[in-house]
């Protein structure tokens, strides 16, 4: 999880928005690490911020493969992005 977050954050250009702004994205990680179904679940109300989130997810694709101990074929993630100042 930490590696996934670091990869996404390294590709996230954070446009200037008020402190407390947040949004939530959803995506599915396939066994190979490929991302599918990237979408916003909750908008921040700032289109530039929302687009930056989606761009970061597309830029981080693919992520590392799912660990062998994870037995399912995919993992759906709901990830909150926030400007905490």
N, C-alpha and C positions, 0 to 999 in steps of 0.2 A: 504494500500500500504506500509506504514512504517513497519508494522508487517511482511509482506511478504519479504521485503528487509532485515530486521534484521535477519529473519530465514535463508535466503539464505546466507547472509554474514557470519553468525556464523558458517556455514559449508564449507566456502570457504577457502581452504589453498592456499595462493597466492605464487606461485613459483617466484623466482627472475627473473625479466625481466626488460628491459630498461624502464625508465620513459616515459610515452606517449603510451605504448603498450595498445591496447584495442581490444575487440572482442564483438560480439553481439550474443545473444542466443534468441531462440524463443521457447515458450511452451504454452500450453493451460491449464487453470485451469478449471476443471469441478465444478459444483455446490457444490459437496462434498469436494472440496479442492484437489482432486486427480489431479496430473499433467499428461498430455499426450503430445506426439509429441515433446519431448525435443530434440532440435537440435541446432547446430551452424548456424547462418545466415551469419556471417562474422568471418573468422579466424583471430587470432592475428598474425599468422605466426610463433608462438612458440607452438609446439604440447603439451608440458607440461602445458602451460597456458590454452590452449583450453580444455585439458582433465580435469584440475582442475575445470573449469567452469561447465562442464557437471557433474562431480562428485558432486559438491555442489548442483546442481539442483536435482539430484537423491536423495541425502542425505536429502534434505529439503522436499521431497515428503512423505506424503501429506502436503499441506499448510492448513491454516484455511479455512473453507467453505466460499464461496462467500456470501456477505451480503444479507439479505432478500430483501433489496431495489433494488438490482441489479436483473432485471427481466429476463435476458437472461440465458440460461442453461450453458454457458461457457464464458470464457474470454481469448482471445489470447494476450500474453504479448511478447513484443520485448524489451529485457533488455540488456543494454550496461554495460560491465565490463571494467574497466580501471585502469591502474596503474598510478596514478597521483603523485607518489612520496611520 
